[in-house]
């Protein structure tokens, strides 16, 4: 029994010696856990900030591209409107010349000169190059 007491006493003493180290390890684990939580929050913020910046850059680029697109569409629309007006004017002139000639086959020389000038303008007409879409 005495031997058992000594064995138990040795084990208790051994355990008492380990208690401060165990407390130190627990404190170390607590500190590391807190540090990990703080580091995680900081990295979370950094990732979110970085992605927010990337999204802002992409949004800015989209806005720029849409602006360029709308500008080009507007420019091409203006050119097409101008071509359409010129074509309609040329068509009206051509129709007028043909109708005038038909009704004035016995026209005076002045009328014939005017018709000749109008025919020259229409004979130089060429199909326009249409704007690509």
Secondary structure as GFF3:
##gff-version 3
##sequence-region A 1 133
A	DSSP	alpha_helix	2	103	.	.	.	ID=ss1
A	DSSP	alpha_helix	109	123	.	.	.	ID=ss2
###
